[in-house]
Amino acid sequence: MIRTLGAALSAVALCLALPACAQQPAKPAATASLDADPALWVVRDKDTTIYLFGTIHVLKPGLTWFDEAVKAAFDRSAEVKLEIVMPDPATMQGLVQASGVAAPGTPPLTQRLPVAKRAAFTKAVTDLGLPANALDRYKPWLAATQLSVAPLSKLGYDSTNGPEEVITAAAKQANKPLTGLETPEQQLGFFGSLSDTAQLQFLESTIDELPKLNQQMAAMVDEWARGDPDALAREMNDELKSSPEVAKVLLTDRNARWAQWIRQRLATPGTVFIAVGAGHLAGPESVQAQLAKLGVKAQRVRY
């Protein structure tokens, strides 16, 4: 089965939380500050510098990471790129309704799952404080992302502590241009383009992994904070190999497109700070590996 947490933690998925889920209070977090040193890379030519920073889209309070080399790279940059720039919540909800709700006449999602998975699926939904049939009209990919992302708030994770929101606020305060490598419509479309078989496998894997959600998320954050992309790749990406379609659509193809953008951007002088999910900057299909295929070297910034 595929390890779904890394795939589900896309930038856009964080705006998909159901209102009832979002209302659940997060567990109190310790206030002690812990220093994190996440990985940072740089691509350079004679007149262009592009920094590549991997993010974990939700974090608990108390990790200090926007300092040292990461902050210096951001400060040097005249332009900031994220995976996507989030629209307002109403617009996002409209996009979700258009792309994530099953067509009329589609059997309820509970009935589309194997009999052996139905009880666990229902429990996962009701554990969020929702009616048992709350996700039945959703496409499997949307139900999978909901079940992966919504419980994180109960564990103390919050997107307001995540790098995207911190970087967005800093870019606006510094009047730096802030744009996305993709649009929300495109990122939703990647999930929606998965075959029905792949979407159901995605959901089944999510159901299987929910009991380990806390452990998996803690491991991912620890590896990110230690700047260990190899371990992070094993945690987030390796098990995607069992679903080549999901790996291709959500990881490899996007990494290749972003690498093409970076190579083309090197033709324009200036300094750019790019922040994308850390799973995209780890493993054999990473953005850096795709850049190497194009003859462009990404160098780790040691600090």
DAHULIN-V686601 format. One line per field, one symbol per residue. burial: + if it has 9 or more other ideal C-beta (glycine too) atoms within 8 Angstrom, else -. Layout:
burial=???
This chain:
burial=++++++++++++++++++-+++-+-+--+------++++++++----+++++++++++++++++++---++-++--+-++++++-+-----+--++--+++------+++--+---++-+++-+++-+-+---++--++++++++++++++++-+++++-++++++++-+++---+-+++++-+-+++++++-+---++++++++++-++--+--++-+++-++++-++-+++-++++-+--+-+++++++--++++++++++-++---++++++++++++++-++++++++-+-+-+--+--
